[in-house]
Amino acid sequence: AVQLDEPGTIYGGLLLASKGPQVSATATCEPTFTGPMVAVMNPVTVTQGQQPVSLSFDGLTANTDYLLKLIATDVYDNCQSHFTDLLIHTLDNVPPVTLAMNVVGVTGSSGVLQLTLDEPGTVYYLVLDNNAGSATCPSADQLFSLTVPNGVTLTSPSCLGNFTVPASNTPAQQNITGLTSQTPYLACAVALDATRLRNRQSQPTSQNFTTLDVTPPQLTVRPVPGSDGNFTCSRYRVLPCVQQPQRCPPGPPKLCRKLCAAWKPECCSIT
């Protein structure tokens, strides 16, 4: 809104601020504009001094700088000698764009969720156990509310939360810990920007990953005695039953003692 201190007429034109050097304007009533203008106003009549008058422009681009050049005359044709320039910035009403989403540094029990936006904002995420292969991301509204879907049990508290993306085109990250070894997971994320409107994404982005296998293998040994009744365990020899004392030889590893008992329990006792 603008106002004059007396009745008169307001003239003006709107252009992109970045195009200012390419536009020339004559400070007359009515002015002429030469160059890439966005819009040239129809004259606005002011019937009463000190009364605000609204100026509106349609079809502008969000999150963009514009320059509005105004000049006025009164009812006696006394025209101002220069323009009044107003810098206008339209609000950002566009949700952020997810440029990249990855899970890096995966171990047997953790991973790092990494996400890049085209503007600063906040990410809301959920990591689901996908061992059954049927996990799906919940709705964006559920993710923004940090609500665990019905029937879902989180592997750890760090599987649900949010984190800040402080800069555009720069990865931000969140550690996910307490995961299960050798297990597939599905990471889901949505974001909102840091503008006054807090523009929200409407669909989540997802990323599959699998934790590493860090569990040692299980070894099962079934000793089969040779024709002479002897078998070896590591570097220890187990004697035939007729020569075997009533307890295993001192010092063999636990595995050797287990083999002795598995071979012929009546030949040795476990100590």
Contacts in CASP RR format, 6 or more apart in sequence:
PFRMAT RR
TARGET T0000
AUTHOR 0000-0000-0000
METHOD contacts of the structure
MODEL  1
AVQLDEPGTIYGGLLLASKGPQVSATATCEPTFTGPMVAVMNPVTVTQGQ
QPVSLSFDGLTANTDYLLKLIATDVYDNCQSHFTDLLIHTLDNVPPVTLA
MNVVGVTGSSGVLQLTLDEPGTVYYLVLDNNAGSATCPSADQLFSLTVPN
GVTLTSPSCLGNFTVPASNTPAQQNITGLTSQTPYLACAVALDATRLRNR
QSQPTSQNFTTLDVTPPQLTVRPVPGSDGNFTCSRYRVLPCVQQPQRCPP
GPPKLCRKLCAAWKPECCSIT
1 52 0 8 1.000
1 53 0 8 1.000
1 54 0 8 1.000
1 55 0 8 1.000
2 10 0 8 1.000
2 52 0 8 1.000
2 53 0 8 1.000
2 55 0 8 1.000
2 70 0 8 1.000
3 46 0 8 1.000
3 49 0 8 1.000
3 50 0 8 1.000
3 51 0 8 1.000
3 52 0 8 1.000
3 53 0 8 1.000
4 10 0 8 1.000
4 46 0 8 1.000
4 49 0 8 1.000
4 50 0 8 1.000
4 53 0 8 1.000
4 72 0 8 1.000
4 74 0 8 1.000
5 49 0 8 1.000
5 50 0 8 1.000
6 49 0 8 1.000
6 74 0 8 1.000
6 75 0 8 1.000
7 46 0 8 1.000
7 47 0 8 1.000
7 48 0 8 1.000
7 49 0 8 1.000
7 74 0 8 1.000
7 75 0 8 1.000
8 45 0 8 1.000
8 46 0 8 1.000
8 72 0 8 1.000
8 73 0 8 1.000
8 74 0 8 1.000
8 75 0 8 1.000
9 29 0 8 1.000
9 43 0 8 1.000
9 44 0 8 1.000
9 45 0 8 1.000
9 46 0 8 1.000
9 72 0 8 1.000
9 73 0 8 1.000
10 41 0 8 1.000
10 43 0 8 1.000
10 44 0 8 1.000
10 46 0 8 1.000
10 53 0 8 1.000
10 55 0 8 1.000
10 70 0 8 1.000
10 71 0 8 1.000
10 72 0 8 1.000
11 29 0 8 1.000
11 30 0 8 1.000
11 31 0 8 1.000
11 41 0 8 1.000
11 43 0 8 1.000
11 44 0 8 1.000
11 70 0 8 1.000
11 71 0 8 1.000
11 72 0 8 1.000
11 73 0 8 1.000
12 31 0 8 1.000
12 40 0 8 1.000
12 41 0 8 1.000
12 68 0 8 1.000
12 69 0 8 1.000
12 70 0 8 1.000
12 71 0 8 1.000
12 83 0 8 1.000
13 25 0 8 1.000
13 31 0 8 1.000
13 33 0 8 1.000
13 37 0 8 1.000
13 38 0 8 1.000
13 39 0 8 1.000
13 40 0 8 1.000
13 41 0 8 1.000
13 68 0 8 1.000
13 69 0 8 1.000
13 70 0 8 1.000
14 37 0 8 1.000
14 38 0 8 1.000
14 39 0 8 1.000
14 40 0 8 1.000
14 41 0 8 1.000
14 57 0 8 1.000
14 66 0 8 1.000
14 67 0 8 1.000
14 68 0 8 1.000
14 69 0 8 1.000
14 88 0 8 1.000
15 23 0 8 1.000
15 33 0 8 1.000
15 35 0 8 1.000
15 36 0 8 1.000
15 37 0 8 1.000
15 38 0 8 1.000
15 66 0 8 1.000
15 67 0 8 1.000
15 69 0 8 1.000
16 36 0 8 1.000
16 38 0 8 1.000
16 64 0 8 1.000
16 65 0 8 1.000
16 66 0 8 1.000
16 67 0 8 1.000
17 65 0 8 1.000
17 66 0 8 1.000
17 67 0 8 1.000
17 87 0 8 1.000
18 65 0 8 1.000
19 35 0 8 1.000
19 36 0 8 1.000
20 67 0 8 1.000
22 35 0 8 1.000
22 36 0 8 1.000
23 33 0 8 1.000
23 34 0 8 1.000
23 35 0 8 1.000
23 36 0 8 1.000
23 37 0 8 1.000
24 33 0 8 1.000
24 34 0 8 1.000
24 35 0 8 1.000
25 31 0 8 1.000
25 32 0 8 1.000
25 33 0 8 1.000
25 34 0 8 1.000
25 69 0 8 1.000
25 83 0 8 1.000
26 32 0 8 1.000
27 71 0 8 1.000
27 79 0 8 1.000
27 80 0 8 1.000
27 81 0 8 1.000
27 82 0 8 1.000
27 83 0 8 1.000
28 71 0 8 1.000
28 79 0 8 1.000
29 71 0 8 1.000
29 72 0 8 1.000
29 73 0 8 1.000
29 77 0 8 1.000
29 79 0 8 1.000
29 80 0 8 1.000
30 43 0 8 1.000
31 69 0 8 1.000
31 71 0 8 1.000
31 83 0 8 1.000
33 40 0 8 1.000
33 69 0 8 1.000
38 57 0 8 1.000
38 60 0 8 1.000
38 66 0 8 1.000
39 57 0 8 1.000
41 55 0 8 1.000
44 53 0 8 1.000
44 55 0 8 1.000
46 53 0 8 1.000
46 72 0 8 1.000
55 68 0 8 1.000
60 66 0 8 1.000
60 90 0 8 1.000
61 90 0 8 1.000
62 90 0 8 1.000
62 91 0 8 1.000
62 92 0 8 1.000
62 93 0 8 1.000
62 94 0 8 1.000
63 89 0 8 1.000
63 90 0 8 1.000
63 91 0 8 1.000
63 92 0 8 1.000
63 93 0 8 1.000
63 94 0 8 1.000
63 195 0 8 1.000
64 89 0 8 1.000
64 90 0 8 1.000
65 87 0 8 1.000
65 88 0 8 1.000
65 89 0 8 1.000
66 87 0 8 1.000
66 88 0 8 1.000
66 89 0 8 1.000
66 90 0 8 1.000
67 85 0 8 1.000
67 86 0 8 1.000
67 87 0 8 1.000
67 88 0 8 1.000
68 85 0 8 1.000
68 86 0 8 1.000
68 87 0 8 1.000
68 88 0 8 1.000
69 83 0 8 1.000
69 84 0 8 1.000
69 85 0 8 1.000
69 86 0 8 1.000
70 83 0 8 1.000
70 84 0 8 1.000
70 85 0 8 1.000
70 86 0 8 1.000
71 79 0 8 1.000
71 80 0 8 1.000
71 82 0 8 1.000
71 83 0 8 1.000
71 84 0 8 1.000
72 79 0 8 1.000
72 80 0 8 1.000
73 79 0 8 1.000
73 80 0 8 1.000
91 195 0 8 1.000
91 196 0 8 1.000
91 197 0 8 1.000
92 119 0 8 1.000
92 193 0 8 1.000
92 195 0 8 1.000
92 197 0 8 1.000
92 199 0 8 1.000
93 197 0 8 1.000
93 199 0 8 1.000
94 199 0 8 1.000
95 191 0 8 1.000
95 192 0 8 1.000
95 193 0 8 1.000
95 199 0 8 1.000
95 200 0 8 1.000
95 201 0 8 1.000
95 202 0 8 1.000
96 117 0 8 1.000
96 118 0 8 1.000
96 119 0 8 1.000
96 121 0 8 1.000
96 165 0 8 1.000
96 191 0 8 1.000
96 192 0 8 1.000
96 193 0 8 1.000
96 199 0 8 1.000
96 201 0 8 1.000
97 117 0 8 1.000
97 118 0 8 1.000
97 119 0 8 1.000
98 115 0 8 1.000
98 116 0 8 1.000
98 117 0 8 1.000
98 189 0 8 1.000
98 191 0 8 1.000
98 201 0 8 1.000
98 205 0 8 1.000
99 116 0 8 1.000
99 117 0 8 1.000
99 118 0 8 1.000
99 169 0 8 1.000
100 114 0 8 1.000
100 115 0 8 1.000
100 116 0 8 1.000
100 171 0 8 1.000
101 113 0 8 1.000
101 114 0 8 1.000
101 115 0 8 1.000
101 116 0 8 1.000
101 187 0 8 1.000
101 189 0 8 1.000
101 205 0 8 1.000
101 206 0 8 1.000
101 207 0 8 1.000
102 113 0 8 1.000
102 114 0 8 1.000
102 115 0 8 1.000
102 207 0 8 1.000
103 111 0 8 1.000
103 112 0 8 1.000
103 113 0 8 1.000
103 114 0 8 1.000
103 176 0 8 1.000
103 185 0 8 1.000
103 187 0 8 1.000
103 207 0 8 1.000
103 209 0 8 1.000
104 111 0 8 1.000
104 112 0 8 1.000
104 114 0 8 1.000
104 173 0 8 1.000
105 111 0 8 1.000
105 112 0 8 1.000
106 112 0 8 1.000
106 209 0 8 1.000
106 210 0 8 1.000
106 211 0 8 1.000
106 212 0 8 1.000
107 211 0 8 1.000
107 212 0 8 1.000
107 214 0 8 1.000
108 179 0 8 1.000
108 181 0 8 1.000
108 182 0 8 1.000
108 211 0 8 1.000
108 212 0 8 1.000
108 213 0 8 1.000
108 214 0 8 1.000
109 177 0 8 1.000
109 178 0 8 1.000
109 179 0 8 1.000
109 180 0 8 1.000
109 181 0 8 1.000
109 211 0 8 1.000
109 214 0 8 1.000
110 175 0 8 1.000
110 176 0 8 1.000
110 177 0 8 1.000
110 178 0 8 1.000
110 179 0 8 1.000
110 211 0 8 1.000
111 175 0 8 1.000
111 176 0 8 1.000
111 177 0 8 1.000
111 179 0 8 1.000
111 209 0 8 1.000
111 211 0 8 1.000
112 173 0 8 1.000
112 174 0 8 1.000
112 175 0 8 1.000
112 176 0 8 1.000
113 125 0 8 1.000
113 127 0 8 1.000
113 173 0 8 1.000
113 174 0 8 1.000
113 175 0 8 1.000
113 176 0 8 1.000
113 187 0 8 1.000
113 189 0 8 1.000
113 207 0 8 1.000
114 171 0 8 1.000
114 172 0 8 1.000
114 173 0 8 1.000
115 123 0 8 1.000
115 125 0 8 1.000
115 165 0 8 1.000
115 171 0 8 1.000
115 172 0 8 1.000
115 173 0 8 1.000
115 189 0 8 1.000
115 191 0 8 1.000
115 205 0 8 1.000
116 165 0 8 1.000
116 169 0 8 1.000
116 170 0 8 1.000
116 171 0 8 1.000
116 172 0 8 1.000
117 123 0 8 1.000
117 165 0 8 1.000
117 168 0 8 1.000
117 172 0 8 1.000
117 191 0 8 1.000
117 193 0 8 1.000
118 168 0 8 1.000
118 169 0 8 1.000
119 168 0 8 1.000
119 193 0 8 1.000
119 194 0 8 1.000
119 195 0 8 1.000
120 164 0 8 1.000
120 165 0 8 1.000
120 166 0 8 1.000
120 167 0 8 1.000
120 168 0 8 1.000
120 193 0 8 1.000
120 194 0 8 1.000
121 164 0 8 1.000
121 165 0 8 1.000
121 166 0 8 1.000
121 191 0 8 1.000
121 192 0 8 1.000
121 193 0 8 1.000
121 194 0 8 1.000
122 162 0 8 1.000
122 163 0 8 1.000
122 164 0 8 1.000
122 165 0 8 1.000
122 191 0 8 1.000
122 192 0 8 1.000
122 194 0 8 1.000
123 162 0 8 1.000
123 163 0 8 1.000
123 164 0 8 1.000
123 165 0 8 1.000
123 172 0 8 1.000
123 174 0 8 1.000
123 189 0 8 1.000
123 190 0 8 1.000
123 191 0 8 1.000
124 143 0 8 1.000
124 144 0 8 1.000
124 146 0 8 1.000
124 161 0 8 1.000
124 162 0 8 1.000
124 189 0 8 1.000
124 190 0 8 1.000
124 191 0 8 1.000
124 192 0 8 1.000
125 143 0 8 1.000
125 160 0 8 1.000
125 161 0 8 1.000
125 162 0 8 1.000
125 163 0 8 1.000
125 174 0 8 1.000
125 187 0 8 1.000
125 188 0 8 1.000
125 189 0 8 1.000
126 137 0 8 1.000
126 138 0 8 1.000
126 143 0 8 1.000
126 148 0 8 1.000
126 159 0 8 1.000
126 160 0 8 1.000
126 161 0 8 1.000
126 187 0 8 1.000
126 188 0 8 1.000
126 189 0 8 1.000
127 154 0 8 1.000
127 155 0 8 1.000
127 158 0 8 1.000
127 159 0 8 1.000
127 160 0 8 1.000
127 176 0 8 1.000
127 179 0 8 1.000
127 185 0 8 1.000
127 186 0 8 1.000
127 187 0 8 1.000
127 188 0 8 1.000
128 135 0 8 1.000
128 137 0 8 1.000
128 152 0 8 1.000
128 159 0 8 1.000
128 185 0 8 1.000
128 186 0 8 1.000
128 187 0 8 1.000
128 188 0 8 1.000
129 135 0 8 1.000
129 153 0 8 1.000
129 155 0 8 1.000
129 180 0 8 1.000
129 183 0 8 1.000
129 184 0 8 1.000
129 185 0 8 1.000
130 183 0 8 1.000
130 184 0 8 1.000
130 185 0 8 1.000
130 186 0 8 1.000
130 208 0 8 1.000
131 183 0 8 1.000
131 184 0 8 1.000
133 184 0 8 1.000
135 186 0 8 1.000
136 186 0 8 1.000
137 143 0 8 1.000
137 186 0 8 1.000
137 188 0 8 1.000
137 204 0 8 1.000
137 206 0 8 1.000
138 147 0 8 1.000
138 149 0 8 1.000
138 188 0 8 1.000
138 204 0 8 1.000
139 204 0 8 1.000
140 190 0 8 1.000
140 200 0 8 1.000
140 201 0 8 1.000
140 202 0 8 1.000
140 203 0 8 1.000
140 204 0 8 1.000
142 149 0 8 1.000
143 188 0 8 1.000
143 189 0 8 1.000
143 190 0 8 1.000
143 204 0 8 1.000
144 190 0 8 1.000
144 192 0 8 1.000
144 200 0 8 1.000
146 160 0 8 1.000
146 161 0 8 1.000
146 162 0 8 1.000
148 154 0 8 1.000
148 160 0 8 1.000
154 160 0 8 1.000
155 178 0 8 1.000
155 179 0 8 1.000
155 180 0 8 1.000
155 183 0 8 1.000
155 185 0 8 1.000
156 176 0 8 1.000
156 177 0 8 1.000
156 178 0 8 1.000
156 179 0 8 1.000
158 175 0 8 1.000
158 176 0 8 1.000
158 177 0 8 1.000
158 178 0 8 1.000
159 176 0 8 1.000
159 179 0 8 1.000
161 174 0 8 1.000
163 172 0 8 1.000
163 173 0 8 1.000
163 174 0 8 1.000
164 172 0 8 1.000
165 172 0 8 1.000
165 191 0 8 1.000
166 172 0 8 1.000
176 187 0 8 1.000
179 185 0 8 1.000
179 211 0 8 1.000
180 211 0 8 1.000
181 211 0 8 1.000
181 212 0 8 1.000
181 213 0 8 1.000
181 214 0 8 1.000
181 215 0 8 1.000
182 210 0 8 1.000
182 211 0 8 1.000
182 212 0 8 1.000
182 213 0 8 1.000
182 214 0 8 1.000
182 215 0 8 1.000
183 210 0 8 1.000
183 211 0 8 1.000
184 208 0 8 1.000
184 209 0 8 1.000
184 210 0 8 1.000
185 208 0 8 1.000
185 209 0 8 1.000
185 210 0 8 1.000
185 211 0 8 1.000
186 206 0 8 1.000
186 207 0 8 1.000
186 208 0 8 1.000
187 206 0 8 1.000
187 207 0 8 1.000
187 208 0 8 1.000
187 209 0 8 1.000
188 204 0 8 1.000
188 205 0 8 1.000
188 206 0 8 1.000
189 204 0 8 1.000
189 205 0 8 1.000
189 206 0 8 1.000
189 207 0 8 1.000
190 200 0 8 1.000
190 201 0 8 1.000
190 203 0 8 1.000
190 204 0 8 1.000
190 205 0 8 1.000
191 200 0 8 1.000
191 201 0 8 1.000
192 198 0 8 1.000
192 199 0 8 1.000
192 200 0 8 1.000
192 201 0 8 1.000
193 199 0 8 1.000
221 255 0 8 1.000
221 258 0 8 1.000
221 259 0 8 1.000
221 262 0 8 1.000
222 262 0 8 1.000
223 231 0 8 1.000
223 233 0 8 1.000
223 259 0 8 1.000
223 262 0 8 1.000
223 263 0 8 1.000
224 231 0 8 1.000
225 231 0 8 1.000
225 263 0 8 1.000
225 264 0 8 1.000
228 240 0 8 1.000
229 240 0 8 1.000
230 237 0 8 1.000
230 238 0 8 1.000
230 239 0 8 1.000
230 240 0 8 1.000
231 238 0 8 1.000
231 259 0 8 1.000
231 263 0 8 1.000
232 238 0 8 1.000
233 252 0 8 1.000
233 253 0 8 1.000
233 255 0 8 1.000
233 256 0 8 1.000
233 259 0 8 1.000
233 260 0 8 1.000
234 252 0 8 1.000
234 253 0 8 1.000
234 255 0 8 1.000
234 256 0 8 1.000
236 249 0 8 1.000
236 252 0 8 1.000
236 256 0 8 1.000
238 244 0 8 1.000
238 248 0 8 1.000
238 256 0 8 1.000
238 259 0 8 1.000
238 260 0 8 1.000
238 263 0 8 1.000
238 267 0 8 1.000
238 268 0 8 1.000
241 264 0 8 1.000
241 266 0 8 1.000
241 267 0 8 1.000
244 264 0 8 1.000
244 267 0 8 1.000
244 268 0 8 1.000
245 268 0 8 1.000
246 268 0 8 1.000
246 269 0 8 1.000
247 268 0 8 1.000
247 269 0 8 1.000
247 271 0 8 1.000
248 256 0 8 1.000
248 257 0 8 1.000
248 260 0 8 1.000
248 268 0 8 1.000
248 269 0 8 1.000
248 270 0 8 1.000
248 271 0 8 1.000
252 260 0 8 1.000
257 268 0 8 1.000
257 270 0 8 1.000
257 271 0 8 1.000
258 270 0 8 1.000
260 267 0 8 1.000
260 268 0 8 1.000
260 270 0 8 1.000
261 268 0 8 1.000
261 269 0 8 1.000
261 270 0 8 1.000
END
